[in-house]
Amino acid sequence: MAFAVVLFGAPAPAEAHPFGDPQTIAIMPDQDRPDVVHVRWKVGGLDDLTLLGISLDLLPRDRVMLDGAVFYQDSDAAALATSDRFTAYLLRQITVSSGGRACAGSVQPPSDLARTGATVDYTCPGPVGTVAVAVRTLTDLNPAYRTLAIGPGGARAVYESGRDSHDWALDKTAALAGVPGGTSATGTPEQQLGRSAAIQLGVVLGGILLVAVGGLVLFRRSTRRRRVAEALPNARPGQLG
């Protein structure tokens, strides 16, 4: 019986899925308090939210199938959102410091963790101009996870294992300095992240369209030359353009 327990009873670690949609971070200064910074974290794939819940012992390990597939359920987000373990995880994996001094974090109760993520409010020792934000969420499950981040003025960064800290300028002058043309990007950081993704998708689709059009032109030219060659079997190559 003990042998059977060793073979079948020990829970296997959940398999991480780091190659899907990336998680995102938005860094926002408080409009009324110069010593407060808001950081909103949102998971990329909902199965990653399930895996995080398993790693925190908030969800059963049998939610991971034998082939490694993970099936998200709406109750998974609720289990994390109401858990002190999840709150402690965010505060441990996302840290903010100003002038080398740590800022105290407080997690707002998530209203819809799956759709809008969770916001952490950081109160720093004094007014902040530049803060160092470290993000290590999910890289403890697999170092291949990455985080797309955006801050004031449209500033952007990518967090990954080995590059988990980035300095963000929160004062208006410094934020504008990082934007081409010296103009501030409009909308919240979350909206800017969405627009950035849409722009990147548009560029990709535009490139595909150009390739398709180019291929069609080459195909038509090739067809035309072949028809001319069939009509004029004795024509020289220079006469077929």
C-alpha positions in Angstrom: 0.0 0.0 0.0 2.8 2.4 0.9 4.4 1.6 -2.5 1.1 2.5 -4.2 1.0 5.8 -2.4 4.5 6.6 -3.5 3.6 5.9 -7.1 0.1 7.4 -7.3 -0.5 9.5 -4.2 2.2 12.1 -4.4 0.9 15.2 -6.3 2.9 16.2 -9.3 3.8 19.9 -9.7 1.5 21.8 -12.0 2.8 22.5 -15.5 3.3 26.1 -16.4 2.1 27.7 -19.7 4.4 30.7 -20.3 4.1 30.9 -24.1 0.6 32.2 -24.4 -0.6 35.8 -23.9 1.8 37.7 -21.6 0.7 39.1 -18.3 0.6 42.9 -18.1 1.5 45.7 -15.6 0.4 49.3 -15.6 2.2 51.8 -13.4 0.2 55.0 -12.5 1.0 57.9 -10.2 -1.9 59.0 -7.9 -3.5 62.2 -9.1 -4.0 63.6 -5.6 -1.2 62.1 -3.5 2.4 62.5 -4.7 3.7 59.7 -2.5 1.3 57.0 -3.9 1.9 54.8 -6.9 -0.7 52.4 -8.3 0.3 49.1 -10.0 -2.3 47.1 -11.8 -1.4 43.4 -12.6 -3.4 41.3 -15.0 -2.8 37.7 -16.0 -2.3 36.8 -19.6 -4.0 33.5 -20.0 -6.8 32.3 -17.6 -5.1 28.9 -17.3 -2.1 30.8 -15.8 -4.5 32.1 -13.1 -5.5 28.5 -12.4 -1.9 27.3 -12.2 -1.1 30.2 -9.8 -4.0 29.1 -7.7 -2.7 25.5 -7.6 0.8 26.7 -6.7 -0.7 28.6 -3.8 -2.7 25.5 -2.7 -5.9 27.3 -3.3 -7.0 24.9 -6.1 -6.7 21.1 -6.3 -3.8 19.7 -8.3 -6.1 17.4 -10.2 -7.2 20.5 -12.2 -4.1 19.7 -14.4 -4.8 16.9 -16.8 -2.3 14.1 -17.5 -1.3 15.7 -20.8 -0.6 19.0 -19.0 -3.8 20.8 -20.2 -5.4 23.1 -17.6 -9.1 24.1 -17.6 -10.0 27.4 -16.1 -13.3 27.8 -14.2 -14.9 31.1 -13.1 -14.6 29.9 -9.5 -10.8 29.9 -9.9 -10.6 33.7 -10.0 -12.9 34.0 -7.1 -10.8 31.6 -5.0 -7.7 33.8 -5.6 -9.4 37.2 -5.2 -10.6 36.4 -1.7 -7.4 34.8 -0.5 -4.8 36.3 1.8 -2.3 34.0 0.1 -2.9 35.7 -3.2 -2.6 39.1 -1.6 0.7 38.1 0.0 1.9 36.7 -3.3 1.3 40.0 -5.1 3.1 42.0 -2.4 6.0 39.6 -2.5 6.4 39.4 -6.2 5.7 43.1 -7.1 7.7 45.6 -5.2 8.2 49.4 -5.5 10.9 51.5 -4.0 11.7 55.2 -4.2 15.2 56.6 -3.5 16.3 53.2 -2.4 13.5 53.0 0.2 10.7 50.4 0.0 7.1 51.6 -0.5 4.4 49.9 1.5 1.9 48.0 -0.6 -1.8 47.4 -0.1 -3.9 45.2 -2.5 -7.3 46.5 -3.4 -10.0 43.7 -3.3 -10.3 42.7 -7.0 -13.8 43.2 -8.4 -13.1 41.0 -11.4 -9.7 39.4 -11.2 -10.0 37.5 -14.5 -11.1 40.5 -16.6 -9.5 43.6 -15.0 -6.8 42.1 -12.7 -5.7 43.4 -9.3 -4.4 46.8 -8.2 -1.8 47.3 -5.6 -1.4 50.8 -4.0 2.1 51.6 -2.8 2.7 54.4 -0.4 6.3 55.7 -0.5 8.3 57.5 2.2 7.9 60.9 0.4 6.9 62.4 -2.9 8.1 60.3 -5.8 9.6 61.4 -9.1 11.2 58.1 -10.2 10.4 54.7 -8.7 12.0 51.3 -9.2 9.3 48.6 -9.8 10.3 45.0 -9.6 7.9 42.3 -11.1 8.5 38.6 -10.5 5.0 37.3 -10.9 4.7 33.8 -12.4 8.5 33.5 -13.1 8.6 31.5 -9.9 6.5 28.9 -11.8 8.5 29.1 -14.9 11.4 31.5 -15.8 10.0 31.8 -19.4 7.1 34.0 -18.3 7.2 37.7 -19.4 5.4 40.8 -18.4 4.5 43.7 -20.7 4.5 47.0 -18.8 3.4 50.5 -19.5 3.8 53.7 -17.4 3.1 57.4 -17.6 3.6 59.1 -21.0 3.4 55.8 -22.8 6.7 54.5 -21.5 7.1 50.8 -22.0 9.2 47.9 -20.7 9.3 44.1 -20.7 10.0 42.2 -17.5 11.5 38.7 -17.6 13.6 36.4 -15.5 17.0 38.1 -14.9 15.5 41.5 -15.8 12.8 41.9 -13.2 13.4 45.6 -12.2 12.8 48.8 -14.1 12.9 52.5 -13.2 9.8 54.6 -14.1 9.6 58.4 -14.2 6.3 59.5 -12.6 6.7 63.3 -12.7 5.1 64.9 -15.8 8.3 66.5 -17.2 10.3 63.2 -17.0 7.4 61.2 -18.4 7.0 63.5 -21.4 10.8 63.3 -22.1 10.3 59.6 -23.0 7.6 60.3 -25.6 8.6 61.1 -29.3 7.7 64.7 -30.0 7.3 65.6 -26.3 3.6 64.9 -26.3 1.8 62.8 -23.7 0.0 59.7 -24.8 -3.7 59.9 -24.1 -5.8 57.4 -22.0 -5.0 55.2 -19.1 -1.9 52.9 -19.2 -4.3 50.0 -19.6 -5.9 51.6 -22.6 -2.5 52.4 -24.1 -1.5 48.7 -23.6 -4.6 47.7 -25.6 -3.9 50.3 -28.4 -0.2 49.1 -28.5 -1.3 45.5 -29.0 -3.8 46.6 -31.7 -1.1 48.6 -33.5 1.3 45.6 -33.4 -1.5 43.4 -34.8 -2.2 45.9 -37.5 1.4 46.0 -38.5 1.5 42.2 -38.7 -1.7 42.0 -40.8 -0.4 44.9 -43.0 2.8 43.0 -43.7 0.8 39.8 -44.6 -1.4 41.8 -46.9 1.7 43.3 -48.7 3.2 39.9 -49.1 -0.1 38.6 -50.6 -0.4 41.5 -53.0 3.2 41.1 -54.1 2.7 37.4 -54.7 -0.4 38.1 -56.7 1.4 40.7 -58.9 4.3 38.2 -59.5 1.8 35.5 -60.3 0.0 37.6 -62.9 3.3 38.7 -64.5 4.4 35.1 -64.7 1.1 34.0 -66.2 1.3 36.8 -68.7 4.8 35.9 -69.8 3.9 32.2 -70.1 0.9 33.0 -72.3 3.1 35.3 -74.5 5.7 32.6 -74.8 3.0 30.0 -75.8 1.7 32.4 -78.4 5.2 33.3 -79.7 7.3 30.1 -79.4 10.2 31.7 -81.4 10.3 34.9 -79.5 13.5 35.9 -77.7 13.5 36.4 -73.9 13.8 40.1 -74.2 10.6 40.3 -76.2 8.5 38.7 -73.4 8.5 41.7 -70.9 
